Amino acid sequence: MKNVRIYGNVKGLEKKKVHILIKKLSEMLKFSVESLEINFVKANKIKNINSKYLKHQYSTDIITFYYSDMVENIDGEIFISVDDAIENAKKYKVSLNEEFARLVIHGILHLLGFDDRNKKDKIKMKRQENKLLNTLKFVLL
């Protein structure tokens, strides 16, 4: 998909499949991509980003930055911690590629205006994330 750039070398993750996942999500959720960067980084890098921009002193699996006022035309960045994704995959007994798919979907939902700061919004977002993952997880597997 044009205007989508993926950075980071992760063993077993095919960037082409991430592009396909984004394309399928854009068709299902009716959005276009002005510019999207997906960065697969180490835990220490995401911890630094979390500290600098969100004032949190810990690692996290994903951080999303949105740069546009138009939700249906995505312009943003997604940072995914490979180390946290590996831990999540072990914890939830899923493949690493399935965990990456979940995180990409989660990031896209944030870019589309979903939030997970309070319990009600978190439940709504998680339901949508699970629905999309169950439909599209084959893309990265």
C-alpha positions as a printed Julia matrix, in Angstrom:
141×3 Matrix{Float64}:
   0.0     0.0    0.0
   1.49    3.33  -0.97
   2.2     5.92   1.7
   2.86    3.18   4.27
   6.44    2.71   5.43
   7.56   -0.06   7.74
  10.83    0.15   9.64
  12.69   -2.41  11.7
  14.01   -5.84  10.93
  12.08   -8.54  12.73
  12.86  -12.16  12.02
   9.85  -13.84  10.43
   7.83  -10.66   9.85
   7.19   -9.96   6.19
   6.68   -6.25   5.53
   4.55   -7.07   2.49
   2.07   -8.83   4.75
   1.83   -5.75   6.99
   1.0    -3.73   3.87
  -1.71   -6.26   2.97
  -3.12   -6.06   6.53
  -3.3    -2.25   6.33
  -5.0    -2.47   2.92
  -7.61   -4.93   4.23
  -8.21   -2.74   7.29
  -8.65    0.34   5.1
 -11.26   -1.48   3.02
 -13.15   -2.78   6.04
 -12.99    0.43   8.12
 -13.29    2.87   5.2
 -10.17    4.98   5.63
  -7.34    6.08   3.38
  -3.7     6.61   4.25
  -2.07    9.96   3.66
   1.08    8.86   5.47
   1.7     6.03   7.92
   4.94    4.83   9.46
   5.03    1.61  11.45
   8.21    1.23  13.48
   9.19   -2.08  15.06
  11.6    -1.09  17.84
  13.33   -2.44  20.96
  11.78   -1.98  24.42
  14.37    0.63  25.43
  13.46    2.78  22.39
   9.73    2.67  23.13
  10.45    3.34  26.81
  12.34    6.49  25.78
   9.46    7.59  23.52
   6.97    6.85  26.31
   9.01    8.93  28.74
   9.64   11.85  26.39
   6.15   12.26  24.95
   3.79   10.68  27.48
   5.8    11.12  30.7
   5.53    7.38  31.52
   8.65    5.67  32.85
   8.05    2.18  31.46
   8.01    0.16  28.28
   4.73   -0.53  26.51
   3.77   -2.67  23.54
   2.54    0.19  21.32
   2.5     3.97  21.05
   0.55    5.79  18.36
   0.92    9.38  17.18
  -1.78   10.99  15.03
  -0.97   14.07  12.93
  -4.18   14.8   11.01
  -7.54   16.3   11.83
  -9.37   13.98   9.43
  -9.96   10.54  10.95
 -10.86    8.96   7.61
  -7.5    10.03   6.11
  -4.77    8.65   8.35
  -1.53   10.54   8.9
   0.42    9.08  11.79
   3.09    6.87  13.28
   2.89    3.6   15.16
   5.73    2.34  17.34
   5.57   -1.35  18.28
   7.92   -2.79  20.88
   9.2    -6.11  19.55
  10.35   -7.13  23.04
   6.93   -6.44  24.57
   5.23   -8.2   21.66
   7.38  -11.28  22.28
   6.38  -11.26  25.96
   2.69  -10.78  25.07
   2.79  -13.65  22.58
   4.22  -15.96  25.26
   1.79  -14.71  27.92
  -1.31  -15.13  25.73
   0.0   -18.25  23.96
  -0.28  -16.86  20.43
   2.23  -16.68  17.61
   4.42  -13.6   17.37
   2.92  -12.74  13.99
  -0.58  -12.89  15.48
   0.55  -10.53  18.23
   2.04   -8.18  15.63
  -1.28   -8.26  13.73
  -3.13   -7.41  16.95
  -0.82   -4.5   17.64
  -1.07   -3.1   14.11
  -4.87   -3.33  14.34
  -4.77   -1.67  17.78
  -2.65    1.17  16.4
  -4.96    1.69  13.42
  -7.97    1.82  15.75
  -6.23    4.54  17.77
  -5.62    6.47  14.55
  -9.34    6.14  13.76
 -10.3     7.71  17.08
 -10.7     4.69  19.35
  -9.42    5.18  22.88
  -8.63    2.84  25.74
  -8.13    5.23  28.65
 -11.33    4.39  30.5
 -13.01    1.02  31.05
 -16.01    1.59  28.75
 -13.86    2.77  25.83
 -11.32    0.01  26.44
 -14.05   -2.66  26.2
 -15.41   -1.13  22.99
 -11.95   -0.93  21.45
 -11.02   -4.48  22.51
 -14.2    -5.89  20.95
 -13.42   -4.19  17.64
  -9.78   -5.29  17.84
 -10.78   -8.93  18.47
 -13.35   -8.87  15.65
 -10.8    -7.53  13.17
  -8.06   -9.86  14.39
 -10.3   -12.92  14.04
 -11.19  -11.83  10.51
  -7.71  -10.79   9.37
  -5.1   -12.66  11.4
  -4.46  -14.99   8.48
  -2.76  -12.11   6.68
   0.36  -12.17   8.87
   0.38  -15.88   9.66
